[in-house]
Amino acid sequence: MSNGETKTIATDSPNVGNDSILAQLSTKLIHPVAADDALPYELIAWWKIIFACLALKKRHQLELRSMCRIFRDALPCLPLWTSFPNPRYPTLRELAGRLNHLGNDYVDLKAADILIGLTVYIDHGNGTYKDHTITKINPDGTYNITERNNAPLANLKQKVIHILPSLLFIADGIHDEGGNAICINIPISIIGSSREHCIVIGGLNMNGKEEDDINVSDLTLRKSKESGVWGYNGASMHLDNVSVENSGRYGVSVYATKRNTMKNCNVSHSKQSGLRVMYGGLMTINGNGTTIHHNCVDGGSSRYGLHTWDYSSSIHLASSLTIETISKNNGGGGNCGGSGTIKTMTNSTKEEKK
C-alpha cells in the first residue's frame, strides 16, 4: 500500500524539471491519428509553429514527414527529390549521369517539324548546346538560324523537357567511386546525412549553365584522383559543412565563375593548393568553422593554402574571418599567395596583405 505517498525515481538528468514538462507535453502534442479520423487541425497548427522555430534542414524535414501523419501535414512538401543508395544505380556517378542526361536531353529533328520561329539547339562542343531560332527555310534543305546561315538538318536538335529532382539525399556510409569525379551539369542540392559519416571516395566536377547553382552540404569528399571539387566555367558552387580531404590535385578549384561560396568547410591534405581560384573567378568564404590546412603536400613553391592564380581572380573572406585564422600549416609557398586579390569584406572592404 502506498498510503498516498508518491515515490520519486532517482535520475542523473540535469534537467529533471524540463524532462517532466516535456513528458506531459508529449501526450498533448502527439497522439495516434487513424487514416479515416478527422484531421487534428489544432495539433497541426502547434507543430507548424514548433517546426518554424527549429529552422529544420531539408533532410530533417524528410525524416520527420515520414514519421507520422501530424508531422507530414505540419511540414511543407519537399520539391522532387531522389536519394542514394539507389536501387537502379549502383554508383553515384551512374545516378548523376542519368540526371545529367535528363537535364540535357537533345534529340534529332525532322524536316516536317521545322517552322519559322522554332527554337532549335546546336552542339557547341563538350556536350553544351546553344539555342537558336529558325529564321528561314532554304530550298536546298538547309536552314538560316540566328547567328548562322545554311545550317544542315543533321546539326539541329530539339530539347526534351524532363521534370528533374532538385534534391539528392546521400545516406551515411562510405560511397566508393574509386577516386573518380562525379560530374554535375544540372542545378541541384546534394545533401549528405552527416559530414562525419557520409563519405564519398572521389570528387565533384560542376559545370552547367552560368545562371545555375549547385549546392553541396554535410558530407566528406576524400581521395579524389584529381581536384576534390572542380567548378568549371558554368554553374556556381555553394559548399556548406563539406570536408575535402587528400585530393590528388587541388582541394577546391574555381575556374571563371563568380558567385561561389564556402561556409564552415574543411580543405586539407591536398597534393596541390587547398583553394585555387583562376581566370576571373571569385570564391566567398564564411563561417568560423572554416579551415584550410596541411595542403600543398607536393611541396611546390607555387602552391598555397589560399591561391589566386591570376590578377583577375579573387577570394573574399567574411568580416569575422582572416587569412591567419582559416589558413594554417600549408606547405609549398605558404598559407596564401598568387597574383590575385584576397581580402576581408569589412565595411570598407580593406584588402588583407598577403
Secondary structure, DSSP 8 states (H G I E B T S, - for coil): --TT---------TTHHHHHHHHHHHHHH-----TTS---HHHHHHHHHHHHHHT--HHHHHHHHTT-HHHHHHS----SEEEESBTTBSSHHHHHHHHHHHHT-EEE--GGG--TT-EEEEE-STT-EEEEEEEEE-TTS-EEETTEEEE-GGG-EEE------SEEEE-SEEEEEEEEEEEE-S-EEEEES-TTTEEEEEEEEE-S-TT-EEEEEEEEEE--SS-SEEEESSSEEEEEEEEEES-SS-SEEEES---EEEES-EEE--SS-SEEEETT-EEEEE-TT-EEES--TT--TT--SEEE-STT-EEEE-TT--HHHHEES--TT-SEEESSEEEE--TT--B---
